Amino acid sequence: NSTSIAVRKIIPDAMKQKPLQQGDTHALALRAYIELLRLKNYSQNTIYNYSTWFLFFLSCFPNHKPSQITKNEILDFMVAFRKTFGDAKGIF
């Protein structure tokens, strides 16, 4: 689907070591997350899957810096996601 195509294009860009614009906190957070997963020696498939979900999560908070997303907002997101998609199989 078009979401998975867009995500497949975004993640490799985030993994490249190119300069980020000031204020591009979502891309910076994604890059840091990918590096953390690499340091933990996760497989490329796991990194791709986790990064896809992390990017989806961040896209639900377009006006937030990742560090400013509260615990209650995360819980609200999880409840809304579960109500909308159930177990989420086949979303991406």
Residue frames relative to the residue before (quaternion, step in Angstrom):
aa qw qx qy qz dx dy dz
N 1.0000 0.0000 0.0000 0.0000 0.00 0.00 0.00
S 0.6961 -0.5066 0.3111 0.4025 3.59 -1.24 0.32
T 0.5945 0.5626 -0.3729 0.4370 3.62 1.09 -0.59
S 0.6917 0.4681 -0.2943 0.4646 3.59 0.81 -0.93
I 0.6137 0.5352 -0.3532 0.4606 3.61 1.06 -0.65
A 0.6646 0.4954 -0.3038 0.4697 3.59 0.91 -0.90
V 0.6624 0.5008 -0.3092 0.4635 3.58 0.92 -0.88
R 0.6384 0.5287 -0.3329 0.4494 3.61 0.95 -0.79
K 0.6616 0.4793 -0.3076 0.4878 3.60 1.13 -0.53
I 0.6734 0.5178 -0.3018 0.4329 3.61 0.98 -0.79
I 0.6712 0.5319 -0.3222 0.4034 3.59 0.79 -0.95
P 0.6643 0.4726 -0.3521 0.4598 3.67 0.75 -0.75
D 0.6162 0.5359 -0.3499 0.4590 3.61 1.04 -0.66
A 0.6644 0.4977 -0.3054 0.4664 3.58 0.97 -0.82
M 0.6557 0.5187 -0.3131 0.4505 3.58 1.12 -0.60
K 0.5797 0.5764 -0.3792 0.4334 3.60 1.18 -0.44
Q 0.4149 -0.7015 0.5220 0.2515 3.53 -1.12 0.65
K 0.2587 0.7437 -0.5708 0.2327 3.57 0.41 1.21
P 0.5949 -0.5823 0.3963 0.3873 3.60 -1.08 0.54
L 0.2943 -0.7436 0.5759 0.1695 3.55 -1.06 0.76
Q 0.4974 -0.6254 0.5065 0.3239 3.50 -1.18 0.58
Q 0.5663 -0.5617 0.4639 0.3854 3.53 -1.15 0.60
G 0.7779 0.3110 -0.2411 0.4899 3.58 -0.89 0.89
D 0.5634 0.5776 -0.4019 0.4331 3.58 1.25 -0.05
T 0.0165 0.8765 -0.4801 0.0303 3.54 0.79 1.10
H 0.6134 0.5456 -0.3682 0.4365 3.60 1.04 -0.60
A 0.6688 0.4800 -0.3024 0.4804 3.60 0.91 -0.85
L 0.6368 0.5238 -0.3222 0.4651 3.57 1.02 -0.77
A 0.6525 0.5004 -0.3065 0.4796 3.60 0.98 -0.86
L 0.6423 0.5159 -0.3246 0.4647 3.59 0.97 -0.81
R 0.6489 0.5125 -0.3191 0.4631 3.58 0.92 -0.87
A 0.6589 0.5021 -0.3070 0.4685 3.60 0.92 -0.89
Y 0.6430 0.5240 -0.3172 0.4598 3.58 0.99 -0.83
I 0.6458 0.5142 -0.3135 0.4694 3.58 0.95 -0.88
E 0.6547 0.5086 -0.3121 0.4640 3.58 0.94 -0.86
L 0.6227 0.5341 -0.3334 0.4646 3.60 1.03 -0.77
L 0.6651 0.4976 -0.2985 0.4700 3.57 0.93 -0.90
R 0.6295 0.5213 -0.3312 0.4715 3.59 1.05 -0.74
L 0.6525 0.5204 -0.3113 0.4544 3.58 0.94 -0.89
K 0.6823 0.4565 -0.2755 0.5001 3.57 1.14 -0.64
N 0.4534 -0.7364 0.3991 0.3047 3.53 1.40 0.16
Y 0.2471 0.7647 -0.5476 0.2330 3.58 0.99 0.80
S 0.5536 -0.6059 0.4514 0.3501 3.58 -1.14 0.59
Q 0.6482 -0.5218 0.3863 0.3979 3.55 -1.26 0.43
N 0.6358 0.5249 -0.3331 0.4574 3.60 1.01 -0.75
T 0.6546 0.4957 -0.3126 0.4776 3.59 0.96 -0.82
I 0.6340 0.5202 -0.3296 0.4678 3.58 0.96 -0.84
Y 0.6491 0.5137 -0.3206 0.4604 3.57 0.92 -0.86
N 0.6897 0.4831 -0.2892 0.4553 3.60 0.82 -0.98
Y 0.6773 0.4807 -0.3001 0.4693 3.60 0.83 -0.92
S 0.6590 0.5148 -0.3063 0.4548 3.58 0.99 -0.84
T 0.6097 0.5544 -0.3390 0.4538 3.56 1.07 -0.76
W 0.6936 0.4635 -0.2712 0.4801 3.57 0.89 -0.93
F 0.6288 0.5274 -0.3353 0.4625 3.58 1.01 -0.77
L 0.6589 0.5015 -0.3019 0.4724 3.57 0.96 -0.87
F 0.6184 0.5290 -0.3366 0.4737 3.59 1.02 -0.76
F 0.6437 0.5216 -0.3099 0.4664 3.56 0.94 -0.94
L 0.6818 0.4839 -0.2975 0.4609 3.60 0.81 -0.95
S 0.6360 0.5455 -0.3370 0.4293 3.59 1.01 -0.73
C 0.6177 0.5359 -0.3391 0.4650 3.58 1.24 -0.35
F 0.7279 0.3131 -0.2021 0.5755 3.58 1.33 -0.11
P 0.0029 -0.8724 0.4887 0.0079 3.60 0.73 1.04
N 0.7459 0.3881 -0.2200 0.4945 3.61 1.09 -0.54
H 0.6026 0.5410 -0.3537 0.4680 3.57 1.27 0.34
K 0.3823 -0.6063 0.6255 0.3082 3.50 -1.23 0.52
P 0.5899 -0.5928 0.3915 0.3838 3.63 -0.93 0.71
S 0.6641 0.5187 -0.3088 0.4411 3.59 0.99 -0.75
Q 0.6901 0.4731 -0.2745 0.4739 3.58 1.24 -0.31
I 0.4739 0.6348 -0.4616 0.3992 3.59 1.25 0.13
T 0.3128 -0.7919 0.5010 0.1550 3.56 -0.61 1.14
K 0.6625 -0.4883 0.3871 0.4157 3.53 -1.30 0.32
N 0.6545 0.5107 -0.3171 0.4585 3.61 0.95 -0.82
E 0.6353 0.5119 -0.3345 0.4716 3.61 1.02 -0.72
I 0.6323 0.5192 -0.3312 0.4701 3.59 1.03 -0.75
L 0.6640 0.4942 -0.3037 0.4719 3.58 0.92 -0.89
D 0.6322 0.5211 -0.3262 0.4716 3.61 0.99 -0.80
F 0.6278 0.5330 -0.3227 0.4664 3.56 1.02 -0.84
M 0.6762 0.5051 -0.2953 0.4477 3.57 0.86 -0.97
V 0.6550 0.4970 -0.3131 0.4754 3.60 0.97 -0.82
A 0.6742 0.4892 -0.2993 0.4654 3.59 0.87 -0.93
F 0.6409 0.5258 -0.3280 0.4531 3.57 0.97 -0.81
R 0.6651 0.5089 -0.2985 0.4578 3.56 0.89 -0.96
K 0.6571 0.5029 -0.3127 0.4664 3.59 0.98 -0.83
T 0.7061 0.4722 -0.2626 0.4578 3.57 1.01 -0.79
F 0.8395 0.2284 -0.0686 0.4883 3.56 0.79 -1.04
G 0.4202 -0.7045 0.4811 0.3092 3.61 1.17 -0.14
D 0.8215 -0.1919 0.1559 0.5137 3.57 -0.78 -1.01
A 0.4460 -0.7570 0.3897 0.2759 3.60 1.35 0.09
K 0.3534 0.7228 -0.5241 0.2794 3.62 1.13 0.35
G 0.8362 0.2066 -0.1730 0.4777 3.52 -0.94 0.95
I 0.3739 0.7310 -0.4965 0.2816 3.59 1.21 0.27
F 0.7882 0.2013 -0.1055 0.5719 3.59 0.90 -0.91
